[in-house]
Structures are given as C-alpha cells and as structure tokens.
Amino acid sequence: MHISIADDLKKRFYVACALRGLKMSQVVAELIEQWLKANDPHSFDIEFIPLTKKGS
C-alpha cells in the first residue's frame, strides 16, 4: 500500500514508532484493524447493487 501524507506527519510517526521499537507497518496494520472494527460494513444498512459486465 502506498499513501501520501505530509512529510512532518510521516517524520513524527516514524520517531514515535522508533522510540517504541515498532515498525511503522505494524502500527498501521493495527490502526486499520481498529478502524475496521469500529466501522464494520455489516453494521451499516447498505444495499449492495451487483455489478454487471459491460455489454450485459
């Protein structure tokens, strides 16, 4: 995954992770897991519309 964030934010994140002996990717993965639990798509009342192939 590649994301664009402000240089200052990246530097602060890098330092915070390094001081704790963590890899940035470990922390990002944990944060994504936490976000997904808080924003579980099954908890929303969304009706999904099936996609069809072009020409169908």
Secondary structure, DSSP 8 states (H G I E B T S, - for coil): ------HHHHHHHHHHHHHTT--HHHHHHHHHHHHHHHT-GGGS---------TT-
